[in-house]
């Protein structure tokens, strides 16, 4: 689980990232990134009811991506707010494929050192 300081919680924080951030979208997920004035990164996750009506499925996907991000946290440049948006094709993917998609997204927006 990501620590509380590494999570975006307020709607205002999500809106700020969506209005001014740069983005990368693949077929399974999207990533929006915006600079923040902090010395650490914060992450948010958006998964809609259209993806699955079952909360169990949505929560499982969020937990998986959170763990992937947590493992990559020390490799990322500090000072960014990131929001992951999930798309329906992610339901057909295995964990390793999701991990590859997350890492590819983070690389495409230049978050690695």
N, CA, C and O atoms as a printed pandas DataFrame, in Angstrom:
     atom_number atom_name residue_name chain_id  residue_number  x_coord  y_coord  z_coord
0              1         N          UNK        A               1    0.841   -1.183    0.000
1              2        CA          UNK        A               1    0.000    0.000    0.000
2              3         C          UNK        A               1    0.882    1.240    0.000
3              4         O          UNK        A               1    1.861    1.316    0.742
4              5         N          UNK        A               2    0.533    2.198   -0.827
5              6        CA          UNK        A               2    1.253    3.463   -0.838
6              7         C          UNK        A               2    0.978    4.216    0.456
7              8         O          UNK        A               2   -0.130    4.157    0.989
8              9         N          UNK        A               3    1.986    4.925    0.961
9             10        CA          UNK        A               3    1.781    5.710    2.175
10            11         C          UNK        A               3    0.844    6.875    1.882
11            12         O          UNK        A               3    0.632    7.234    0.724
12            13         N          UNK        A               4    0.292    7.456    2.926
13            14        CA          UNK        A               4   -0.686    8.532    2.764
14            15         C          UNK        A               4   -0.091    9.737    2.052
15            16         O          UNK        A               4   -0.789   10.410    1.293
16            17         N          UNK        A               5    1.179   10.020    2.284
17            18        CA          UNK        A               5    1.788   11.185    1.635
18            19         C          UNK        A               5    1.971   10.972    0.133
19            20         O          UNK        A               5    2.121   11.944   -0.607
20            21         N          UNK        A               6    1.961    9.731   -0.327
21            22        CA          UNK        A               6    2.149    9.415   -1.742
22            23         C          UNK        A               6    0.836    9.235   -2.498
23            24         O          UNK        A               6    0.833    8.720   -3.616
24            25         N          UNK        A               7   -0.283    9.653   -1.898
25            26        CA          UNK        A               7   -1.577    9.476   -2.548
26            27         C          UNK        A               7   -2.263   10.816   -2.797
27            28         O          UNK        A               7   -2.228   11.708   -1.950
28            29         N          UNK        A               8   -2.876   10.944   -3.945
29            30        CA          UNK        A               8   -3.753   12.075   -4.215
30            31         C          UNK        A               8   -5.122   11.723   -3.661
31            32         O          UNK        A               8   -5.619   10.619   -3.882
32            33         N          UNK        A               9   -5.737   12.662   -2.937
33            34        CA          UNK        A               9   -7.002   12.343   -2.305
34            35         C          UNK        A               9   -8.129   13.289   -2.699
35            36         O          UNK        A               9   -9.271   12.862   -2.869
36            37         N          UNK        A              10   -7.814   14.557   -2.842
37            38        CA          UNK        A              10   -8.853   15.553   -3.060
38            39         C          UNK        A              10   -9.158   15.743   -4.539
39            40         O          UNK        A              10   -8.281   15.626   -5.395
40            41         N          UNK        A              11  -10.418   16.038   -4.814
41            42        CA          UNK        A              11  -10.855   16.281   -6.183
42            43         C          UNK        A              11  -10.072   17.431   -6.805
43            44         O          UNK        A              11   -9.748   17.395   -7.992
44            45         N          UNK        A              12   -9.770   18.441   -6.011
45            46        CA          UNK        A              12   -9.021   19.589   -6.494
46            47         C          UNK        A              12   -7.641   19.175   -6.995
47            48         O          UNK        A              12   -7.155   19.716   -7.987
48            49         N          UNK        A              13   -7.007   18.219   -6.316
49            50        CA          UNK        A              13   -5.687   17.731   -6.728
50            51         C          UNK        A              13   -5.779   16.985   -8.059
51            52         O          UNK        A              13   -4.929   17.163   -8.932
52            53         N          UNK        A              14   -6.799   16.159   -8.213
53            54        CA          UNK        A              14   -7.005   15.435   -9.472
54            55         C          UNK        A              14   -7.277   16.418  -10.608
55            56         O          UNK        A              14   -6.729   16.268  -11.700
56            57         N          UNK        A              15   -8.115   17.417  -10.361
57            58        CA          UNK        A              15   -8.448   18.404  -11.390
58            59         C          UNK        A              15   -7.213   19.169  -11.849
59            60         O          UNK        A              15   -7.061   19.438  -13.040
60            61         N          UNK        A              16   -6.327   19.523  -10.916
61            62        CA          UNK        A              16   -5.114   20.253  -11.255
62            63         C          UNK        A              16   -4.236   19.444  -12.206
63            64         O          UNK        A              16   -3.652   19.994  -13.140
64            65         N          UNK        A              17   -4.147   18.135  -11.964
65            66        CA          UNK        A              17   -3.349   17.270  -12.830
66            67         C          UNK        A              17   -3.989   17.171  -14.212
67            68         O          UNK        A              17   -3.289   17.218  -15.224
68            69         N          UNK        A              18   -5.304   17.036  -14.262
69            70        CA          UNK        A              18   -5.979   16.883  -15.551
70            71         C          UNK        A              18   -5.971   18.164  -16.377
71            72         O          UNK        A              18   -5.934   18.103  -17.606
72            73         N          UNK        A              19   -6.003   19.308  -15.730
73            74        CA          UNK        A              19   -6.029   20.571  -16.476
74            75         C          UNK        A              19   -4.668   20.943  -17.040
75            76         O          UNK        A              19   -4.590   21.453  -18.157
76            77         N          UNK        A              20   -3.593   20.701  -16.296
77            78        CA          UNK        A              20   -2.304   21.197  -16.747
78            79         C          UNK        A              20   -1.241   20.161  -16.979
79            80         O          UNK        A              20   -0.089   20.515  -17.230
80            81         N          UNK        A              21   -1.580   18.899  -16.905
81            82        CA          UNK        A              21   -0.561   17.860  -16.978
82            83         C          UNK        A              21   -0.298   17.346  -18.376
83            84         O          UNK        A              21   -1.112   17.511  -19.285
84            85         N          UNK        A              22    0.862   16.716  -18.530
85            86        CA          UNK        A              22    1.146   16.035  -19.792
86            87         C          UNK        A              22    0.640   14.595  -19.660
87            88         O          UNK        A              22    0.436   14.095  -18.553
88            89         N          UNK        A              23    0.443   13.944  -20.800
89            90        CA          UNK        A              23   -0.225   12.648  -20.717
90            91         C          UNK        A              23    0.378   11.634  -21.669
91            92         O          UNK        A              23    1.065   11.969  -22.634
92            93         N          UNK        A              24    0.090   10.383  -21.354
93            94        CA          UNK        A              24    0.411    9.261  -22.220
94            95         C          UNK        A              24   -0.731    8.262  -22.087
95            96         O          UNK        A              24   -1.141    7.921  -20.977
96            97         N          UNK        A              25   -1.238    7.800  -23.213
97            98        CA          UNK        A              25   -2.332    6.828  -23.194
98            99         C          UNK        A              25   -1.952    5.611  -24.011
99           100         O          UNK        A              25   -1.433    5.730  -25.122
100          101         N          UNK        A              26   -2.215    4.434  -23.451
101          102        CA          UNK        A              26   -2.070    3.187  -24.191
102          103         C          UNK        A              26   -3.456    2.547  -24.258
103          104         O          UNK        A              26   -4.442    3.159  -23.847
104          105         N          UNK        A              27   -3.534    1.325  -24.770
105          106        CA          UNK        A              27   -4.856    0.703  -24.896
106          107         C          UNK        A              27   -5.417    0.232  -23.561
107          108         O          UNK        A              27   -6.628    0.046  -23.440
108          109         N          UNK        A              28   -4.557    0.034  -22.545
109          110        CA          UNK        A              28   -5.050   -0.481  -21.268
110          111         C          UNK        A              28   -5.119    0.565  -20.170
111          112         O          UNK        A              28   -5.923    0.429  -19.247
112          113         N          UNK        A              29   -4.292    1.615  -20.244
113          114        CA          UNK        A              29   -4.358    2.657  -19.226
114          115         C          UNK        A              29   -3.779    3.962  -19.736
115          116         O          UNK        A              29   -3.025    4.006  -20.708
116          117         N          UNK        A              30   -4.162    5.026  -19.037
117          118        CA          UNK        A              30   -3.655    6.354  -19.343
118          119         C          UNK        A              30   -2.932    6.902  -18.125
119          120         O          UNK        A              30   -3.190    6.483  -16.997
120          121         N          UNK        A              31   -2.026    7.839  -18.360
121          122        CA          UNK        A              31   -1.272    8.451  -17.277
122          123         C          UNK        A              31   -1.183    9.944  -17.530
123          124         O          UNK        A              31   -0.730   10.374  -18.591
124          125         N          UNK        A              32   -1.613   10.735  -16.557
125          126        CA          UNK        A              32   -1.480   12.183  -16.598
126          127         C          UNK        A              32   -0.488   12.573  -15.511
127          128         O          UNK        A              32   -0.556   12.066  -14.391
128          129         N          UNK        A              33    0.444   13.485  -15.844
129          130        CA          UNK        A              33    1.509   13.877  -14.921
130          131         C          UNK        A              33    1.622   15.396  -14.887
131          132         O          UNK        A              33    1.576   16.056  -15.925
132          133         N          UNK        A              34    1.771   15.943  -13.677
133          134        CA          UNK        A              34    1.971   17.387  -13.499
134          135         C          UNK        A              34    2.978   17.597  -12.381
135          136         O          UNK        A              34    2.981   16.867  -11.389
136          137         N          UNK        A              35    3.830   18.597  -12.548
137          138        CA          UNK        A              35    4.799   18.933  -11.502
138          139         C          UNK        A              35    4.069   19.391  -10.245
139          140         O          UNK        A              35    3.026   20.041  -10.314
140          141         N          UNK        A              36    4.643   19.036   -9.088
141          142        CA          UNK        A              36    4.179   19.613   -7.832
142          143         C          UNK        A              36    5.386   20.251   -7.147
143          144         O          UNK        A              36    6.516   20.057   -7.594
144          145         N          UNK        A              37    5.175   20.975   -6.116
145          146        CA          UNK        A              37    6.284   21.663   -5.446
146          147         C          UNK        A              37    6.778   20.881   -4.230
147          148         O          UNK        A              37    7.322   21.462   -3.291
148          149         N          UNK        A              38    6.590   19.597   -4.251
149          150        CA          UNK        A              38    6.974   18.745   -3.119
150          151         C          UNK        A              38    8.224   17.950   -3.462
151          152         O          UNK        A              38    8.664   17.927   -4.611
152          153         N          UNK        A              39    8.785   17.304   -2.462
153          154        CA          UNK        A              39    9.995   16.507   -2.674
154          155         C          UNK        A              39    9.681   15.025   -2.852
155          156         O          UNK        A              39   10.575   14.183   -2.768
156          157         N          UNK        A              40    8.426   14.711   -3.093
157          158        CA          UNK        A              40    8.010   13.325   -3.304
158          159         C          UNK        A              40    6.897   13.293   -4.340
159          160         O          UNK        A              40    6.309   14.324   -4.667
160          161         N          UNK        A              41    6.616   12.111   -4.846
161          162        CA          UNK        A              41    5.558   11.922   -5.849
162          163         C          UNK        A              41    4.262   11.532   -5.169
163          164         O          UNK        A              41    4.256   10.904   -4.111
164          165         N          UNK        A              42    3.160   11.918   -5.801
165          166        CA          UNK        A              42    1.838   11.494   -5.336
166          167         C          UNK        A              42    1.100   10.850   -6.501
167          168         O          UNK        A              42    1.247   11.270   -7.649
168          169         N          UNK        A              43    0.310    9.832   -6.197
169          170        CA          UNK        A              43   -0.378    9.064   -7.235
170          171         C          UNK        A              43   -1.864    8.966   -6.938
171          172         O          UNK        A              43   -2.280    8.863   -5.784
172          173         N          UNK        A              44   -2.658    9.000   -8.006
173          174        CA          UNK        A              44   -4.090    8.794   -7.909
174          175         C          UNK        A              44   -4.505    7.763   -8.951
175          176         O          UNK        A              44   -3.817    7.565   -9.952
176          177         N          UNK        A              45   -5.627    7.115   -8.706
177          178        CA          UNK        A              45   -6.092    6.051   -9.589
178          179         C          UNK        A              45   -7.574    6.251   -9.860
179          180         O          UNK        A              45   -8.367    6.413   -8.933
180          181         N          UNK        A              46   -7.946    6.238  -11.152
181          182        CA          UNK        A              46   -9.341    6.422  -11.536
182          183         C          UNK        A              46   -9.787    5.201  -12.328
183          184         O          UNK        A              46   -9.207    4.844  -13.353
184          185         N          UNK        A              47  -10.836    4.580  -11.813
185          186        CA          UNK        A              47  -11.388    3.414  -12.491
186          187         C          UNK        A              47  -12.910    3.518  -12.401
187          188         O          UNK        A              47  -13.474    3.518  -11.307
188          189         N          UNK        A              48  -13.561    3.605  -13.541
189          190        CA          UNK        A              48  -14.987    3.873  -13.581
190          191         C          UNK        A              48  -15.857    2.636  -13.505
191          192         O          UNK        A              48  -15.388    1.508  -13.658
192          193         N          UNK        A              49  -17.124    2.874  -13.268
193          194        CA          UNK        A              49  -18.098    1.779  -13.224
194          195         C          UNK        A              49  -18.283    1.133  -14.585
195          196         O          UNK        A              49  -18.690   -0.026  -14.664
196          197         N          UNK        A              50  -17.989    1.866  -15.671
197          198        CA          UNK        A              50  -18.114    1.287  -17.007
198          199         C          UNK        A              50  -17.164    0.112  -17.188
199          200         O          UNK        A              50  -17.459   -0.820  -17.936
200          201         N          UNK        A              51  -16.025    0.155  -16.505
201          202        CA          UNK        A              51  -15.037   -0.901  -16.633
202          203         C          UNK        A              51  -15.571   -2.213  -16.064
203          204         O          UNK        A              51  -15.482   -3.267  -16.694
204          205         N          UNK        A              52  -16.121   -2.121  -14.867
205          206        CA          UNK        A              52  -16.742   -3.291  -14.254
206          207         C          UNK        A              52  -17.715   -2.808  -13.185
207          208         O          UNK        A              52  -17.418   -1.878  -12.435
208          209         N          UNK        A              53  -18.851   -3.432  -13.124
209          210        CA          UNK        A              53  -19.823   -3.079  -12.091
210          211         C          UNK        A              53  -19.417   -3.642  -10.727
211          212         O          UNK        A              53  -19.923   -3.210   -9.692
212          213         N          UNK        A              54  -18.505   -4.604  -10.739
213          214        CA          UNK        A              54  -18.110   -5.273   -9.506
214          215         C          UNK        A              54  -16.967   -4.529   -8.829
215          216         O          UNK        A              54  -15.898   -4.347   -9.412
216          217         N          UNK        A              55  -17.202   -4.102   -7.597
217          218        CA          UNK        A              55  -16.181   -3.385   -6.838
218          219         C          UNK        A              55  -14.959   -4.266   -6.599
219          220         O          UNK        A              55  -13.838   -3.763   -6.529
220          221         N          UNK        A              56  -15.163   -5.553   -6.475
221          222        CA          UNK        A              56  -14.059   -6.481   -6.245
222          223         C          UNK        A              56  -13.052   -6.416   -7.393
223          224         O          UNK        A              56  -11.842   -6.401   -7.168
224          225         N          UNK        A              57  -13.553   -6.376   -8.605
225          226        CA          UNK        A              57  -12.691   -6.325   -9.796
226          227         C          UNK        A              57  -11.954   -4.992   -9.847
227          228         O          UNK        A              57  -10.744   -4.956  -10.074
228          229         N          UNK        A              58  -12.684   -3.891   -9.635
229          230        CA          UNK        A              58  -12.064   -2.562   -9.681
230          231         C          UNK        A              58  -10.995   -2.408   -8.600
231          232         O          UNK        A              58   -9.914   -1.881   -8.862
232          233         N          UNK        A              59  -11.297   -2.864   -7.401
233          234        CA          UNK        A              59  -10.334   -2.738   -6.304
234          235         C          UNK        A              59   -9.100   -3.603   -6.522
235          236         O          UNK        A              59   -7.991   -3.206   -6.163
236          237         N          UNK        A              60   -9.284   -4.769   -7.104
237          238        CA          UNK        A              60   -8.140   -5.645   -7.389
238          239         C          UNK        A              60   -7.177   -4.969   -8.362
239          240         O          UNK        A              60   -5.963   -5.002   -8.164
240          241         N          UNK        A              61   -7.720   -4.357   -9.410
241          242        CA          UNK        A              61   -6.878   -3.665  -10.386
242          243         C          UNK        A              61   -6.129   -2.498   -9.737
243          244         O          UNK        A              61   -4.942   -2.296   -9.996
244          245         N          UNK        A              62   -6.825   -1.737   -8.895
245          246        CA          UNK        A              62   -6.160   -0.623   -8.213
246          247         C          UNK        A              62   -5.049   -1.120   -7.292
247          248         O          UNK        A              62   -3.974   -0.523   -7.236
248          249         N          UNK        A              63   -5.303   -2.199   -6.580
249          250        CA          UNK        A              63   -4.269   -2.761   -5.687
250          251         C          UNK        A              63   -3.056   -3.217   -6.481
251          252         O          UNK        A              63   -1.920   -2.991   -6.065
252          253         N          UNK        A              64   -3.289   -3.858   -7.622
253          254        CA          UNK        A              64   -2.175   -4.331   -8.437
254          255         C          UNK        A              64   -1.322   -3.170   -8.932
255          256         O          UNK        A              64   -0.096   -3.223   -8.841
256          257         N          UNK        A              65   -1.951   -2.131   -9.451
257          258        CA          UNK        A              65   -1.189   -1.003   -9.979
258          259         C          UNK        A              65   -0.499   -0.243   -8.849
259          260         O          UNK        A              65    0.619    0.240   -9.026
260          261         N          UNK        A              66   -1.146   -0.132   -7.701
261          262        CA          UNK        A              66   -0.493    0.507   -6.547
262          263         C          UNK        A              66    0.782   -0.229   -6.152
263          264         O          UNK        A              66    1.798    0.403   -5.861
264          265         N          UNK        A              67    0.738   -1.540   -6.141
265          266        CA          UNK        A              67    1.925   -2.322   -5.782
266          267         C          UNK        A              67    3.029   -2.161   -6.821
267          268         O          UNK        A              67    4.206   -2.095   -6.466
268          269         N          UNK        A              68    2.667   -2.100   -8.082
269          270        CA          UNK        A              68    3.665   -1.885   -9.139
270          271         C          UNK        A              68    4.330   -0.521   -8.935
271          272         O          UNK        A              68    5.553   -0.404   -9.004
272          273         N          UNK        A              69    3.520    0.500   -8.686
273          274        CA          UNK        A              69    4.052    1.850   -8.473
274          275         C          UNK        A              69    4.915    1.895   -7.226
275          276         O          UNK        A              69    5.970    2.529   -7.218
276          277         N          UNK        A              70    4.474    1.226   -6.179
277          278        CA          UNK        A              70    5.247    1.200   -4.928
278          279         C          UNK        A              70    6.632    0.598   -5.157
279          280         O          UNK        A              70    7.613    1.075   -4.584
280          281         N          UNK        A              71    6.724   -0.422   -5.971
281          282        CA          UNK        A              71    8.005   -1.044   -6.274
282          283         C          UNK        A              71    8.913   -0.153   -7.105
283          284         O          UNK        A              71   10.135   -0.289   -7.041
284          285         N          UNK        A              72    8.342    0.750   -7.879
285          286        CA          UNK        A              72    9.112    1.642   -8.745
286          287         C          UNK        A              72    9.397    2.992   -8.101
287          288         O          UNK        A              72   10.116    3.808   -8.677
288          289         N          UNK        A              73    8.847    3.237   -6.924
289          290        CA          UNK        A              73    8.878    4.560   -6.301
290          291         C          UNK        A              73   10.283    5.127   -6.128
291          292         O          UNK        A              73   10.507    6.311   -6.378
292          293         N          UNK        A              74   11.222    4.298   -5.704
293          294        CA          UNK        A              74   12.583    4.802   -5.470
294          295         C          UNK        A              74   13.361    5.031   -6.764
295          296         O          UNK        A              74   14.442    5.618   -6.732
296          297         N          UNK        A              75   12.831    4.578   -7.906
297          298        CA          UNK        A              75   13.489    4.766   -9.200
298          299         C          UNK        A              75   12.983    6.008   -9.938
299          300         O          UNK        A              75   13.526    6.375  -10.980
300          301         N          UNK        A              76   11.946    6.654   -9.401
301          302        CA          UNK        A              76   11.305    7.772  -10.087
302          303         C          UNK        A              76   11.840    9.117   -9.606
303          304         O          UNK        A              76   12.239    9.271   -8.451
304          305         N          UNK        A              77   11.838   10.083  -10.518
305          306        CA          UNK        A              77   12.203   11.451  -10.152
306          307         C          UNK        A              77   11.155   11.994   -9.190
307          308         O          UNK        A              77    9.966   11.746   -9.391
308          309         N          UNK        A              78   11.552   12.726   -8.150
309          310        CA          UNK        A              78   10.569   13.277   -7.205
310          311         C          UNK        A              78    9.934   14.562   -7.720
311          312         O          UNK        A              78   10.476   15.226   -8.604
312          313         N          UNK        A              79    8.778   14.903   -7.156
313          314        CA          UNK        A              79    8.143   16.173   -7.445
314          315         C          UNK        A              79    7.048   16.138   -8.490
315          316         O          UNK        A              79    6.851   17.125   -9.198
316          317         N          UNK        A              80    6.325   15.027   -8.611
317          318        CA          UNK        A              80    5.270   14.914   -9.614
318          319         C          UNK        A              80    3.988   14.356   -9.006
319          320         O          UNK        A              80    4.021   13.532   -8.092
320          321         N          UNK        A              81    2.862   14.821   -9.533
321          322        CA          UNK        A              81    1.554   14.230   -9.249
322          323         C          UNK        A              81    1.161   13.425  -10.475
323          324         O          UNK        A              81    1.222   13.925  -11.598
324          325         N          UNK        A              82    0.758   12.179  -10.262
325          326        CA          UNK        A              82    0.423   11.276  -11.367
326          327         C          UNK        A              82   -0.965   10.678  -11.144
327          328         O          UNK        A              82   -1.318   10.286  -10.031
328          329         N          UNK        A              83   -1.739   10.617  -12.218
329          330        CA          UNK        A              83   -3.057    9.992  -12.153
330          331         C          UNK        A              83   -3.129    8.913  -13.228
331          332         O          UNK        A              83   -2.929    9.185  -14.412
332          333         N          UNK        A              84   -3.416    7.689  -12.802
333          334        CA          UNK        A              84   -3.617    6.567  -13.718
334          335         C          UNK        A              84   -5.105    6.426  -13.997
335          336         O          UNK        A              84   -5.925    6.452  -13.079
336          337         N          UNK        A              85   -5.451    6.274  -15.288
337          338        CA          UNK        A              85   -6.833    6.068  -15.715
338          339         C          UNK        A              85   -6.886    4.693  -16.372
339          340         O          UNK        A              85   -6.095    4.397  -17.267
340          341         N          UNK        A              86   -7.810    3.864  -15.932
341          342        CA          UNK        A              86   -7.917    2.496  -16.419
342          343         C          UNK        A              86   -8.922    2.409  -17.555
343          344         O          UNK        A              86   -9.959    3.071  -17.529
344          345         N          UNK        A              87   -8.609    1.582  -18.562
345          346        CA          UNK        A              87   -9.487    1.349  -19.697
346          347         C          UNK        A              87   -9.938   -0.112  -19.709
347          348         O          UNK        A              87   -9.258   -0.964  -19.136
348          349         N          UNK        A              88  -11.075   -0.423  -20.352
349          350        CA          UNK        A              88  -11.656   -1.772  -20.289
350          351         C          UNK        A              88  -10.749   -2.916  -20.734
351          352         O          UNK        A              88  -10.897   -4.027  -20.223
352          353         N          UNK        A              89   -9.825   -2.697  -21.655
353          354        CA          UNK        A              89   -8.975   -3.794  -22.115
354          355         C          UNK        A              89   -8.035   -4.319  -21.027
355          356         O          UNK        A              89   -7.433   -5.379  -21.197
356          357         N          UNK        A              90   -7.902   -3.600  -19.926
357          358        CA          UNK        A              90   -7.024   -4.042  -18.843
358          359         C          UNK        A              90   -7.586   -5.300  -18.161
359          360         O          UNK        A              90   -6.846   -6.047  -17.521
360          361         N          UNK        A              91   -8.889   -5.526  -18.302
361          362        CA          UNK        A              91   -9.513   -6.704  -17.685
362          363         C          UNK        A              91   -8.977   -8.005  -18.270
363          364         O          UNK        A              91   -8.976   -9.033  -17.593
364          365         N          UNK        A              92   -8.523   -7.970  -19.518
365          366        CA          UNK        A              92   -8.046   -9.176  -20.192
366          367         C          UNK        A              92   -6.565   -9.456  -19.954
367          368         O          UNK        A              92   -6.043  -10.467  -20.423
368          369         N          UNK        A              93   -5.892   -8.574  -19.235
369          370        CA          UNK        A              93   -4.442   -8.680  -19.090
370          371         C          UNK        A              93   -4.048   -9.384  -17.793
371          372         O          UNK        A              93   -4.737   -9.303  -16.776
372          373         N          UNK        A              94   -2.910  -10.080  -17.873
373          374        CA          UNK        A              94   -2.323  -10.701  -16.693
374          375         C          UNK        A              94   -1.511   -9.652  -15.940
375          376         O          UNK        A              94   -1.278   -8.559  -16.457
376          377         N          UNK        A              95   -1.083   -9.976  -14.730
377          378        CA          UNK        A              95   -0.349   -9.030  -13.888
378          379         C          UNK        A              95    0.925   -8.539  -14.562
379          380         O          UNK        A              95    1.223   -7.346  -14.509
380          381         N          UNK        A              96    1.676   -9.425  -15.190
381          382        CA          UNK        A              96    2.944   -9.032  -15.823
382          383         C          UNK        A              96    2.701   -8.066  -16.989
383          384         O          UNK        A              96    3.496   -7.153  -17.213
384          385         N          UNK        A              97    1.617   -8.264  -17.721
385          386        CA          UNK        A              97    1.292   -7.357  -18.821
386          387         C          UNK        A              97    0.900   -5.977  -18.299
387          388         O          UNK        A              97    1.240   -4.954  -18.893
388          389         N          UNK        A              98    0.181   -5.967  -17.183
389          390        CA          UNK        A              98   -0.183   -4.692  -16.550
390          391         C          UNK        A              98    1.066   -3.992  -16.042
391          392         O          UNK        A              98    1.209   -2.778  -16.187
392          393         N          UNK        A              99    1.970   -4.760  -15.446
393          394        CA          UNK        A              99    3.227   -4.184  -14.944
394          395         C          UNK        A              99    4.031   -3.561  -16.082
395          396         O          UNK        A              99    4.562   -2.460  -15.940
396          397         N          UNK        A             100    4.119   -4.254  -17.195
397          398        CA          UNK        A             100    4.834   -3.716  -18.356
398          399         C          UNK        A             100    4.189   -2.428  -18.856
399          400         O          UNK        A             100    4.888   -1.485  -19.228
400          401         N          UNK        A             101    2.853   -2.385  -18.865
401          402        CA          UNK        A             101    2.148   -1.189  -19.331
402          403         C          UNK        A             101    2.384    0.000  -18.401
403          404         O          UNK        A             101    2.563    1.126  -18.863
404          405         N          UNK        A             102    2.384   -0.251  -17.096
405          406        CA          UNK        A             102    2.624    0.824  -16.118
406          407         C          UNK        A             102    4.041    1.360  -16.257
407          408         O          UNK        A             102    4.244    2.573  -16.288
408          409         N          UNK        A             103    5.022    0.468  -16.341
409          410        CA          UNK        A             103    6.418    0.889  -16.470
410          411         C          UNK        A             103    6.638    1.637  -17.778
411          412         O          UNK        A             103    7.349    2.642  -17.809
412          413         N          UNK        A             104    6.030    1.154  -18.857
413          414        CA          UNK        A             104    6.149    1.832  -20.153
414          415         C          UNK        A             104    5.554    3.243  -20.077
415          416         O          UNK        A             104    6.119    4.190  -20.624
416          417         N          UNK        A             105    4.421    3.374  -19.400
417          418        CA          UNK        A             105    3.787    4.687  -19.252
418          419         C          UNK        A             105    4.678    5.642  -18.463
419          420         O          UNK        A             105    4.833    6.805  -18.837
420          421         N          UNK        A             106    5.257    5.154  -17.380
421          422        CA          UNK        A             106    6.127    5.994  -16.561
422          423         C          UNK        A             106    7.374    6.419  -17.342
423          424         O          UNK        A             106    7.860    7.539  -17.185
424          425         N          UNK        A             107    7.880    5.527  -18.176
425          426        CA          UNK        A             107    9.055    5.866  -19.000
426          427         C          UNK        A             107    8.706    6.901  -20.065
427          428         O          UNK        A             107    9.499    7.798  -20.351
428          429         N          UNK        A             108    7.509    6.771  -20.655
429          430        CA          UNK        A             108    7.111    7.670  -21.731
430          431         C          UNK        A             108    6.941    9.115  -21.268
431          432         O          UNK        A             108    7.113   10.043  -22.058
432          433         N          UNK        A             109    6.606    9.309  -19.998
433          434        CA          UNK        A             109    6.447   10.679  -19.479
434          435         C          UNK        A             109    7.697   11.141  -18.735
435          436         O          UNK        A             109    7.657   12.132  -18.007
436          437         N          UNK        A             110    8.815   10.418  -18.918
437          438        CA          UNK        A             110   10.121   10.791  -18.374
438          439         C          UNK        A             110   10.159   10.909  -16.850
439          440         O          UNK        A             110   10.670   11.897  -16.322
440          441         N          UNK        A             111    9.636    9.932  -16.152
441          442        CA          UNK        A             111    9.687    9.965  -14.692
442          443         C          UNK        A             111   10.847    9.195  -14.101
443          444         O          UNK        A             111   11.112    9.306  -12.904
444          445         N          UNK        A             112   11.541    8.419  -14.908
445          446        CA          UNK        A             112   12.695    7.673  -14.386
446          447         C          UNK        A             112   13.940    8.552  -14.433
447          448         O          UNK        A             112   14.060    9.433  -15.284
448          449         N          UNK        A             113   14.868    8.302  -13.504
449          450        CA          UNK        A             113   16.147    9.037  -13.485
450          451         C          UNK        A             113   16.947    8.779  -14.726
451          452         O          UNK        A             113   18.045    9.315  -14.875
